[in-house]
């Protein structure tokens, strides 16, 4: 009788262990889009991007500059328009020496582009309208390396040494704009 009782307790413990192990496995194998975007203090991974007019850009080319990176899909590009306009106005209000320290990087996830020529034409049109070059992440390399959230707007600030200083996905609340402005100016001026 005592053996049966221990056996039942053992089976219950084993069942609980299997459930815990299954939950951990689901968490570990979750798709990339479910992972958190890069965290503050992490080194920014290298990337290779191409614009609509075939200009190439890599992280190495931006060393020594503060990078304000907006990364979105075609459907989510307007999510953080308010922050983008706020930072555009901030940038325009700075003296040339501060402007030279900040690089505004707009990237569109172009992995699913089927008509690449049409996509590049659209990138060129939008770049001309916004007066800033928009790059495509054609291979998904940046998406994966930066753990960008899929079908969302992502915003990252990288300092002059290539370290992530701010990262968020989704709509950035207006209440955070001043802190972002302060961080960008501190990183640009070294103060």
Buried (B, 14 or more C-beta within 10 A) or exposed (E): EEEEEEEEEEEEEEEEEEEEEEEEEEEEEEEEEEEEBBEEEBEBBEBBBBBBEEEEBEBEEBEEBBBBBBBBBEEBBEBBEBBBEBBBEBBEEBEEEBBEBBBBBBBBBBBEBEEEEEBBEBBBEBBEEEEBBBBBBBBBBBBEBBBBBBEBBBBBBBBBEBBBBBBBBBBBEEEEBEEBBEBBBEBBEEE
